[in-house]
């Protein structure tokens, strides 16, 4: 009898870990376009190798040279699929650096995708995702799975960053991030197009934090030869890739239709692009940030990028009071015991599921419009009032039910796709490209 009781107790205690909702499936207060699409999702991991790459951590200062090594990367791929009936969805596992001297913190995340499920459909748009410093792409399934269910093939690069706790190796991150993105994008454009899985002419980039620096650079923002990014890489190794350098064009992704940068690094003390580098970005740009970002700074980061990237149609979505942790899933249970571990995932002010749902809504509208050419999505982006809290639903037009979505349009300034009392604390700026 005692054994049965112990077993029952163990099962009850374990149940919450398996009952958690996948982060790609949002709650009832999510804006309209955040909900999952109609397609089943597959998941697999690809292995790619870029030969003969400079090792920025092994510079010979006397000779001003570095050895060449092979750069091996894993790429997690989410895609529209036809899973077998009854196939079980994946349980993702990953880890992040914990506060020294503690070892890495491990966690698991439930998903909706089925590992190695046969792909469905052809010529899907390709979205290349670049995670933040020392992050893991499987901590971004709120977005990767969600987009795949809507018809996108999503490739998230595992950048193999040096640990964030060891800043002596930061130069490797600065150099490799845009190079990894450009290489993976080109490799998958060729490989997946040959398999009729994607249309390489409809490519988008999404980057979080240092991934934001990477995707902006891979979108055409030219590195300043005198900026911090170039100078912090020893031996002048980044100069050929900077503005005016012979290798500058090797960083730029072809077939690019849109760029999303979440809490983007690259401004501030990095001064990656200088006063003119961002003007070279011409693909439409969606920036997402919190105005209390203490990691990369809002004013010299996302806001300055928005003001400077005048060659692109662009949007800046700001979470009032929000910080830096905008890119990852809600915190897994195993990461709740230490504040360092939790802060990888959670914002001090915004409920994370809510924050992710809002981002998924706007990213969906943005990619559908600029990558797929769905003009109906423009109404979700071209809001009538920049401050969400200023939007109203006239009393003369009562909604059919409490949780109905705002249809927008004449006389209704409540942001389209949001519910009453749930469009608060946000700002959306818009600007068109200028010569």
N, C-alpha and C positions, 0 to 999 in steps of 0.2 A: 504493500500500500504506500509506504514512504517513497519508493522509487517512482511510482506513478505520480505522486504529488510533486516531487522534484522535477519530473519531466514536464508536467503541466505548467509549473511555475516558469521554467526555462522558456517554454514556447510562448507564454504570455509576455515575458520580458523581451523576447526577440521580435515579437510581432510588429512593433512600430517601425523598426528598421526596414521591413519589407512592405509596409503599408503606405510608405511615403509616395506621394504623387511624383511622376516624372516632371522635372522643372520646365519642360517644353509645353506642358498643359497647364494653363492658367485658370484662375478662379473666376467667379461670377462678376467681379468688379473690373475685369480686364477690358480695355477698349476693344472696339469691334474687330479690328484686323489682327489682334493678337492670337485669336483662337487658332487651333491647329487646322491645317488644310485637310483635304479629303483623301490624300494619298498615303499609303503605307510607306514605311521608311526602312531602308536597309543600311547596314553599317559594315565597313571593313577597313583594314589598315594596309596602306601601301608603303613600300620602301623605295626610296629614290637616293641616288648617289650623284654628287657633283664632283667631278675629278679635278685634281690640280688646283686646290683652293689655298689661298694664303692663310697661314696660321698667325693671326695677329698677336698671339700670346708668346710667340717664340722669335721675336725680332732680334736680329743681330745689330745692335746699335752702331757698332763700328762700320759695318758694311751697309747699313740702311736697308737690309733685306730680311726676308722671312722664308722658312721652308714651305713647300707646297704639300698639302695633304688632301685625302679624299674626304668629302663632307657627306656623311650618311644621315639621312633624315627619315623619320616616320611621318606619314600624312594620314590622318583619320578622315575617312570619306563617308558622308551621309548622302543618301540618294533615294529618289522614288523607286519603290520596289514591289515585288510580288512574292511575299513570304508564303511559305507553305501553311495550310490551315493548322491552327493550333500551335504554331511556332512561338517559342517563348522569347520575349524581348530581352535585350542585353542588360546586364548589371555592370556599369562601368566602374573601374577601380583606378585610382590615381593617388598621387601624393604631392605635397607642397613643403617647402622648407619651413621648419618650425623655429622658434626663437632659440638661438644658440645658448647653451651647448646641446639642446635637445635634438634627437634625430628627426628625420622627416616625419611629417604627420600624414597618415594614410586615411583614405576615405573611399566610400562607394556611393554611387548615384544610380537610381533606377532610370531606365530609359523606355522609349516606345519602339526603338529600332530593333530589327532582327539581324543578327550577325550573318554576313555573307548571303543574304537573301538575293535572289535573282533581280537584276534591275528591271524597271518598267519604263516604257516610253523611250523616246530618242530626242536628241538635240535640245537638251535642257540648258538653261543658263548656268554658268559656273561662278561660284562665290568662293574666293580664297580668304581664309580667316587666319589672322596672326594674333596670338595671345600676348598677354603682358609678361613682364620680367619674371622669370622663374615660374610662370603659370603652367597649366596643363590644358590642352584643348578639350579634354573630357569634362572639365569644369565649366564649359560654355555650352552645354547641351540645351539650355533654355532657348538658344538661338539656332544652333546647328540642326537639331532635330526639327524645330518648328519650321525653318525655311525649307528643309527637304520635303516636309509634308505638303508644301505649297508648290512643288515642282522644280526646286533648285537642287543642283548638285553642289554640295558644300564640302570643301576640302580644308581642313584645319591642320596647320603645320605644327609639329612638335619640334620646337627650335633648339632643344637641348642647351638651354641657356646655362651659363655658370650660375651657381647659387646666388640669390640676391643678398645673402649674408656675407659674400666675398666680393667686395667692390674692386679688388685689385684686378679682376678679370673683366671689368666693364667694357673695355675696348673691344673685346670679342663680340659682345652683344651689339655695340654700335655699328660695327662693320658688317656683321652677318645678317642683321635683321632685313634690310632691304634686298640684299643679295639672295637670301633664302626665298623671299617672296617672289622675286622676279624669276628665279630658277624654277621653283615649284609651279608657278603659274604657266610658264612656257612648257614645262614637261607635261603637265596635265592637259593643257590645251591640245598638245600633239597626241598624247596617248588616248585620252578620252574622246577626242574628236574622231580618231581612227576607229574607235569602237562605236561610233554614232551615239555616244552617251550625252555629249554636250555640244553646244554651238560656241566655238571659241570666240566668235565676234560679239558674244554677249557675256562678258566677264565683269565681275564686280569684286572689290576688295573690302574687307572689314578688318579693322585692327583696334585692339584695346591697349591703352597705355603705351608701352614701347612698341606694341604692334601698330598703334596709331602713327608713331613716327615712321615705322616701316612702310605702311601702306601709302602715306602721303609722299614719301620719297619715291616709292615704286610707281606712284601715279604721275610723276613728273616734277615734283618740287625739287629744285636743284640745290644741292648742298653748298653752303658758303665755304669757300676755301679757307677763310679766316675764322670760321665759326668753331664753337666748342667741340662739336661732333668730329670734325675733321682733325682738329688739333689733339684731341684726346686719344686718337688712335696712333700709336707710336710709328716712327719710321716713315711718316708721310704716306702710309699705305692707302689712305682714303683720298688723297689728292687726285688720282686719276679718275675717280668717280664723282668728284665735285664739279661745280659749275666751270665749264671750259675745259674739263679733263677729257682725255681721249676715250675713257671707258664710261662716260656719263650715260650714254644711251642704253648701255647694257642693263641698267637698273630699271628701265621703264617697261611696264607691262603693256602688251599690245591687246587690242580688242576691248579696251576698258570702257565701260559704260557708266560706272558709278563707284563712289568711294564713301565708306562709312568709317569715321574715326571716333572712338569712344574714349573719353578721358585722355586725349592724345598727349604723349610726350613729344619733345622736340623743340619746344619753346624755352623760355626762361634762360637758365644758365647754359643750356646746351646750344642755344642759338643756332639750330641746325641749318636753317635756310637763309638767314639774314633778312634784309629788308625786301629783297626782290624774288627770292627763290620760290615762294608759294604762288606767285603770279603765273608760274608755268603750269600749274594744275588747271586743266580744262574740263576734266570729267566732272559731272555734278557731284556735289559734296554734301554729306550730312554729318554734322558734328554733334556729339552728345556729351554733356559734362555737367558736373555739379559746381555751383559757384562758390562752394566752400572746399574745393579740392586743395588739400594741404600737401599733396605729393608732387604734382606737376604744375600747380598754380593755374587757376582759371583765367586770370587777366592776361598773363603772358603766354598762356596755352591756347585753349579752345577759342576764347574770345578774340585774341590777336590773330589766330589762324583765320577765323571767319572774316575779320576786317581786312586781312591782307591778301587772301586768295581770290583776288578780283577777276581772275580769268575764268572762274567757274560759277555756274548757278549753284547757290549754296544755302544751307539752312543750319541754324544753331538751336538745338533743343537744350534748355537749361533747367535742371532740377534745383529749385530754390532751397538752399540749406544742404544740398547734397554734397558728398565728398568724392573720393577717388574710386571707391569700390563699385564701379558700374558694370563691369564686364562679366562677372562670374555668376554661377548659380546661387540660389539660397544656400546657406551654410548647412552642410551635412551634420547629422547628429554627432558624429565622432569628432567634429572640429569645434564643438561648443564649450569645451572644458578650459581652453586657454584663450585669452583675448587676442593674442597675436594670431592664432589659427583662425579664429572667427573673423577677424578683420580682413583676411584675404577676401571674404565673401560679402560681408554685410556692411551696409551704410549705417552710420550712427543715427540718422534721422528717418530715412525712407525705408518702409517695409520692402524687403528685397523682391518678393514675388510681384508686388505692385510695380516697382521700378522696372523689372524685367518685362512685364506685360506691356507697359507703356513703350518701352524701347522696341519690343517686337512689333507693336502696332505701327510705329513710325518707320522702322526699317522695312517692313513689308510694303507699306505705301510707297516708300522711296524707291525700292528696287523694282516693284511692279511697274512704276511709272517710267523710270529711266532705263531699266534693263529690258523690260518686256513691252514697253510702249503702251501700257494701259492708262489712257488719259483719264479714266474715271477716278484714279487714285489721287489726282492733283488736288481735289477738293479736301482731302485729308491733310494735306501739307500747306496749302495756301489759306491759312486761317484768317478770319476777319479781324480778330483782336490778338495782339501778340502775347498778352498776359492771359493765361487760361482762366484765372479767377475773375476776369472781367466779362467772360462769356455768360450770356443769359438765354433762357428759354422763355419766351413771352407767355404770360399767364393766359393770353387769348388763344394759345395753341396747346392745350393740355395733351401730354403724351398718352398713348394708349395704356401703358402700364408703368410702374415705378422704374423698372430697370431697362427701359427702351433706350436705344442709342440715339444721340442727336443726329438728325439728318443734315444739319447745317443748312445753308441756303439763306435767302432773303429773310431778314427779321430774326434769325436764330444765330446768335454769335457764340453759343456754346460749341466748342470745338467738335467738328464732325467725328462721329464714332465714339464719343465719350458719353457717359451716363450723368444724369443730374447729380450734383453734389460731389462728383468725382473728377472734375477737371479743375484742380486747384494746385497751386504751388509750382506751376510750369511757365516757361517763357519760350516762344518759338519766333526766332528772327529769320527773315528771308532777304536774300539779295540776289540780283541777277548779274551775270558776267558783264564786264565792261572791257573795252579794248585796252 
